[in-house]
Structure formats: structure tokens, C-alpha cells
Amino acid sequence: MSWLRLPDGSVTRLFGSGGGRTVADSLSRALGTEVPLLGQVPMDPLLGEVGDAGTPLVLSAPGAPAAVALRGIAERLSVRRRGLAGCRLPVSPS
């Protein structure tokens, strides 16, 4: 969860900011491949309410900022960036 929008429209970052980006960058360096930051989901009390009722937020309130962020993350996870076609693999037939 990234931030919480308050009733007056201001934003508070309960957990600070930049942690997700820092972790993604650190993993990218450690693994030698890009580990993207998938998204930032704003805190939304409605998320817990509808989840407890058994309905995903993306279905019950698709326009809610948290639902939009979650849908964006799901879309990024569902796309295969690159296959193995044409890649040299370090294996040999036995």
C-alpha cells in the first residue's frame, strides 16, 4: 500500500515512500535483470470492506483508484515480455 488520501484531499504516506522502487532496483542489480516496480496501490478502506464481503474491489468499484492500480498490476503480470525463441541456452543434448 502506497498512500492514503484523506477526506480533505491531502495524501499521507503511512509507510514512507520509495521503498518499492528501492527493492525493485536492488533486486535488479542482484539478479542482473530488470525487476520492475509493478505498481503502487493507494490504501482504500473500501478494499477491506468489499473483500470481507467476498467481492473483489476491481468488480465492485472498478473506478476506485486502488482498483485501477490493481488492474494495472494484473495486466503487467499477464504479459510475457520475451520468450526463449532465438536465445542460446546453456544446455546440450546428452
Secondary structure, DSSP 8 states (H G I E B T S, - for coil): ---EE-TTS-EE-TT-SSHHHHHHHHHHHHHTS---------B-HHHHHHHHTT--HHHH-TTSHHHHHHHHHHHHHH-----STT---S----
